Amino acid sequence: MVIELEKRHTSGVYPKRDLAIVRGRGARVWDASGREYIDCVGGHGVAIVGHCNPEVAEAIRKQAGDLVTCPEVFYNDRRAELLTRLAEIAPPGLDRAFLCNSGAEAVEGAIKFARLATGRPGIVAAMRGFHGRTFGALSATWEERYRKPFEPLVPGFSHVPYDNLDRLAEAVGPDTAAVLLEPVQGEGGVRPASPGYLQGALEICRRHGALLILDEVQTGLGRTGRMFACEHEGVVPDLMCLGKGLAGGVPIGAALLGPRIPPLPQGVHGSTFGGNPLACAAAVAAIGFIQREDLCGRAARLGTWFIEQLRALSSPRIREVRGLGLMVGIELREKVQPYLLALQERGVLALPAGATVLRFLPPLVIDERDLARVVEATAEVLTVR
Ligand SMILES: *Cc1c(COP(=O)(O)O)cnc(C)c1O
């Protein structure tokens, strides 16, 4: 019923599975017939603090009764609280933020602010990079299938091989406003950068007066075992993009601004819903939960165990297991789709990253037993026959 209704009226842009999810709690979700799944899709990495996190739900409930909308032309108590919390958890110096409603919007903001701060047009991004679907973010995104139908895209963007400092150095010059990178490429196949790459990228930027933008929309808020993935390397970017799990599932985005971004001129950018009190209240609750429950430590510990277990699987179908914290991918020697369905039949939801990578983005609250069941189910589907 749900599926028929949706099929009739949906846009069609999403490849969908024949599964209607109607309820969630922690790392579990349930379909319309009551069947339970361990959710390693996690709303594409959004459900960091778990589905229906009780503290986030309570914050939303309370804020819904106080004030839902309040554009940024006024000040607001919840927004002031979130901006303060963001400045506390951010890498040093990133103590201001532009608030918006999605990851792509955070990337759009960062690109615009980088052009504004430098007076230069160029944005150097990476092959296999993913930054969102709006025109600026799409212009930074690599995948031909996403770009081609919408050309011409925004001028000034170029792409270099990821994790290659020589090629990056060749591409950055006096016209470069910023280099835009994910610390671990997500959609592009779960590819962590080698140690030293981000630091090297920052040095290349400094040499040419360009800015470093890190897109931590997927890697941020504890996912990789640190609050932000750049902390593994001690690299502080000039701009950092956040989204996905920042508000416990409520739409939000943020572009954090470092000291190389001067005070921005009034009216130069904006968003009707940006900084709305409902999303801010949810984000304050989600950040508080991540810190108090040490979800960063938990992601580091469980992620290390999970990756070890997957690397121990012996299957001719596995090319490589990669990941950082609870952002994990298995690159297969064949197409991933049948294995996603086989896992689903065994009560585990996982997602693809490209055509051949099986990706797991479980809520960081997932318990050890559930993660062990994910390993078991993965072993079954990848090692049978
Ligand atoms: C998901 C994602 C985005 C886009 O976020 P939306 O909220 O879908 O616009 C941007 N960058 C990265 C790294 C992402 O994983």
PDBQT file of the ligand as one rigid body, heavy atoms in Angstrom, charges set to zero:
ROOT
HETATM    1  C1  LIG A 401      25.811  13.400   1.755  1.00  0.00    +0.000 C 
HETATM    2  C2  LIG A 401      26.966  14.275   1.402  1.00  0.00    +0.000 A 
HETATM    3  C3  LIG A 401      26.792  15.572   0.877  1.00  0.00    +0.000 A 
HETATM    4  C4  LIG A 401      25.448  16.113   0.488  1.00  0.00    +0.000 C 
HETATM    5  O1  LIG A 401      24.577  16.261   1.546  1.00  0.00    +0.000 OA
HETATM    6  P1  LIG A 401      23.007  16.495   1.238  1.00  0.00    +0.000 P 
HETATM    7  O2  LIG A 401      22.440  16.728   2.606  1.00  0.00    +0.000 OA
HETATM    8  O3  LIG A 401      22.491  15.270   0.579  1.00  0.00    +0.000 OA
HETATM    9  O4  LIG A 401      22.911  17.684   0.388  1.00  0.00    +0.000 OA
HETATM   10  C5  LIG A 401      27.912  16.360   0.681  1.00  0.00    +0.000 A 
HETATM   11  N1  LIG A 401      29.138  15.896   0.947  1.00  0.00    +0.000 NA
HETATM   12  C6  LIG A 401      29.348  14.656   1.439  1.00  0.00    +0.000 A 
HETATM   13  C7  LIG A 401      30.739  14.197   1.738  1.00  0.00    +0.000 C 
HETATM   14  C8  LIG A 401      28.272  13.796   1.667  1.00  0.00    +0.000 A 
HETATM   15  O5  LIG A 401      28.486  12.554   2.118  1.00  0.00    +0.000 OA
ENDROOT
TORSDOF 0
